[in-house]
Amino acid sequence: MSRSVVLVYRELPPDQLERIRAEHEVIVADPFLPGQEAPFFEALGRASGMIGALYPVGPALLARAPELRVVSSISVGVDAYDQAALAGRGIVLCHTPGVLDEAVADLLMGMVLALGRRIPELAEYVRAGHWTGNVGPSLYGWDVHGKTLGVLGYGRIGHAVARRAALGFRMPVLYCARSPRESGLPEGMARQVPLPELLAESDFLVVVLPLTDETRGLLGAPELARMKPGAFLVNAGRGAVLREDALLRALDEGRLRGAALDVFATEPLSRESPLRTHPKVLPLPHVGSATHETRHAMAEMATSNLLMALRGEPPLAAYPLRRQS
């Protein structure tokens, strides 16, 4: 098998880097790091494969990569990639579904608990030295057990969250998906409903939608106005699914009790964004899959995808690309 050039554009664990080096020439250049953007673009001209995440791959970049055959993303979401441009070149796009489901669901359930029981706020209350006696109603939280959990986007992660909520916290589960699907939970624990009912009945709404033309801006002012008064919103899908200006208004007007966000329309979140310091917002730095174990499993799968595709074998997870009609 002939050796190709592989451009590694995000940090890989050493053992996975060595797997690639065993079969191909490797160039490591992370365009997000100072001084590495020029080497990144220089390497594009020779690369047959790329492995990394988050950097936009579109027509302009592909024009600088005439040898490119495989892009292996260390992610489930593929909204950073111009699918039509990749399909037009016959480039294989790989991603890493499945391996991060449980880790993301753990975080989502943690965000639900953190909002309901006001965990970050109360921890800061103690750190600031304000705890000098018994706390009163102004510092009480709200029960999580027994409340209704709504899941918008019922794929693998949505199901994993629903399982934790229903079996672990006795929460009735409502879920909304594009097509009819079984809940995967014991009978009577979960029910598929249309979006208006999901919004109106959920005490905690968990959003795990990918970003597509159909989902971009799906949750705006009209949808947030339909949510149950005093509900909480948790988003760990993609930031642009939610209209952040509408969320801020709903929080300021008291229609929503709080929001926990692991994703934002623009990342990293700017210092000027009111979401960063809003007292009713729990902001996290896009860490749904960020555990040592899960990130290594993602890198391992992405490496296998890359190597298999470069050998001409079907990768573990190739994303189905759609050409423009």
N, C-alpha and C positions, 0 to 999 in steps of 0.2 A: 504494500500500500504506500503510495507516495505521500510525503509529508507536505502539509499545507501550512499557511500562516493563519494563526488564530489571534484575534485582538481581544484581550481581556480588559474591559473598560469599567469594571467595578471590582473591588477587592474580593478575592476568592480564598477559601481556606487553603493552606499549603498542600494538604493531601490531594485536593481536587486540582490544583494547579499542576501538580506533578503528574496526575493522570493525563492531562492534556499534553504536557511536555514529552511524555513517553511516546506520543504519536505525531506531534506536530511542533512546528516552531511557534513560540509564544511571544507576543509583544504585549506588555502591560502598560496601559496608558489610560488614566482616569480623567476624562475631560472636566470633571467637577473640581479637580484639585489644581492649585496654582502651578503654572508652568507645564501642565501636561496636555493642554488642549492642542497645541501644535503637533506634538508627537502622536496624539490620537488621530488627527486628520492625515498626517503623513502615513500612518500605518494602514489607514483605510484603503489606500491604493494597492496594497498587497494582500489584504485579508480575504480569505475564503470563508472564515467563520468569525462571528462575534459572540461574546458572552458577557452579560452584564444586566443592567436594569436602569430604568427611569430616563435615560437620555433619548430625546426624540429621534426617531429614525424615519425620515421622509425622503421625498424625491431629491432634494439638494444633497443630502448626505449620500444617498445611494449613487448619485452621479459621480461621486468621488471614490466609489468602491466597485470597480468593474468586475472584480473576481469573486465578489461576495455570493455565497450559496446558502449559508445558514446563519440565522440570528437566534440565539438561545437566551431567552429572558429569564432572569432569576426572580420570577414573579408569576402570579396568576393573571392579574390584569394586563391587558395588552394595549391600553389606550395611548401609550407613548409611540405606537408604531402605526405608520400609514399602511393599512392592510392592502389597499388597492395598488399602491406602489410596489410593495413586496410581491404581491401576486402577479403583477405585470412583468416582473423580472424572473418569476419562478423561484423566488427565494423561500426557503422553508423557515417558518417562524415557530419556535418552540416555547413552551411556558411550563409552569410547575404547579398544576392543580393537585389538590388532594393532600399534599404533605403538610400544609399549614392550617387545615380546617380546625383542628382541635385547639391549637394555640390561639387563633383569632377568636374562637368561641369563648375560650377562657377569659380573654381580655374584655370581650363584649359583656359577659356576665359580670365581670368585675366593675365595668363602667356603670352597669345598672345598679349594682350594690353601692358604689361610691356616690351616685346621685341620690338614691333613695335614703341612704343613711348619712349623707353629708360628710363622708369620711375625710376628703381633703380639707374641707372647711374647718372641721372640728380639730383635725391634727394641727392646723395653723393656729387655731384658737389656743391650744395648749402651748405650742412653741412660743407664741407671743406673750405668754405669761398671764393670760386673762382668766385661767381656770383657778379661781380662788374659793369656790364653794360649789354646792350642788347646782347642776344646770337646770334651767327652767324651760318652759314651752318654746321660747324663742330659739332654742338650740335643738329642739327635737327634730328627728327625721321622720320618714314615712316607711311603713311596712313595705317589704318587697314580696314576701311570701303571700300567696293567695291573690295577688294583683294580676291583672291581665297583661300578658306580654304580646305585643304585635310584632311580627317579623315581615318586613318588606323586602322580598327577594329570598325565595325559599330553595336555594341550592344546598350544597353540602354544608357550608358554614351556617346558613340559616337553620338548617335542620339540627346541627350540633348545638346551637344556642337554644333552640326550642327544647331539645332533649334535656339540657341542664335545667332550664326553667321549670318544665313540667314535672320531671322526675325528682329534681333536687329541691325545688322551692314550691311545689304544688301550685304553680301558676297556670291558669287556663291560657292556652296559646291560640292566637289567631294568626293566620299567615296569608299573604297575597303573592301570587305568582302569575306569570303570563299564561300558563296553561294548567289544566287540572292535574293535580298530583297528590299522591297519598302522603299523609303526614309522617309516616314512619314511626309513629308513637302509638301506645296502647289506645284502644278505642275510647272516645270521649274526652281525650286530653287536648286535642288540637283540631282546628276547623279552618278550612280555606274559605276566605271571604273576599268580596271585591274591595277595592281601595277605599271608597267612602266609609264602609263599615269598619275597616281596619283602623282608619284614622279616628273615627268617632268613639270606638270602644276600647282602645289600648291605653292602659295606664303608663306603660313603657313601650315606646315604639323604637325598634331596632332596625336600622337600615343597612342592608348588605348588598346593594345593587351594584353591578358593574356600570361603567360609564359608556353609554351608547347614544346614538342620535335620539332614541326614544326616551332614555332616562335623564338626559341632561336637563337640569332645571325642573325636574318632575315635581319636587316639593317646593312650591312657591307660596305666596301669601294666601291664595284661596284654599290650598290643601292644609296649610298650618292652621287656618281659621276653623277648619272642620275637626281638628283634633280635640280630644276630650279636655275640657278645662282642667288645668293643673297637671297635665301629663308631662312626662319626660321624653326627650328625644335623644337617641344614641346613633351616631353615624360612623361606620367603619368600612363603608363601601368605597365610594369616591366622592370627593368634596363637591364637585360640580353638579351632583344630583340634587343638592340642596341649595336653594337661594339663600345665601347667608344674610343678605339685607332683610329678607322677610323673617328669618329666624330671629335676628336681633330685635325687630319690632315686636314679634310675638313674646319674647322674653321681657322686654321693657314694659309692655302693656299688661304683663301678668297672666297672659293666656296660657303660656307654658311655664312650668315650674323650674325647668333646668334643661341643659343639654350637655352631653359629653361627645366630643368630636375627636376622632383619631385621624381624620382626613379633611382637607381644605381645598377650595377651588384653586388656590395658588400655594404651592409648597416650596420651601419652608414658609411658614406663616410670617408675614411681615411684622416688624415691631410696631407699625402704625395701626395694625388691624385691631378693631375694638373687641374681636373675639378673644384676643390674647389675655385681656385683663378684665373681661366682663365678669361680675360676681356670680352670675348664674351659669357660666360656661366652664366646663372642665376640658381644657385643651391638651391633647397629647400629640407627640411628634411622629405620627404615622408608624406606630410600633406594633401593629396587630400581630405580625409574624415574628417579632423581634425577641425570640428566645435563642439561646445558644444552640439548643438541639434542633429547633425548627429551621433556623437559618442555615445550619449545616446540611440538613436534609434537602432544603431547596437548592443549595449549591451543588449537592451531589446529583440531584435529578437533572438540573440544568446542564451539568457537565456530561452526564450520560446522554442526554438529548443531543448535545453538540457532537459528541464523538460518533454516535450512531448515525446521525444525519450525514456527517462528513464521509462516513464509510459507505453511504448509499443505502443504509438500513432504515426501516421505519423507526423514528424516535419514540420514546415513551409517551410524549404528549406534544403532538404538532397541532398548532392552532389552525382551525379551518378558515383559510383566507378566502375573501370574496373579491372577485374582480369587479371593476365598475362596468355596468351594462352600457 
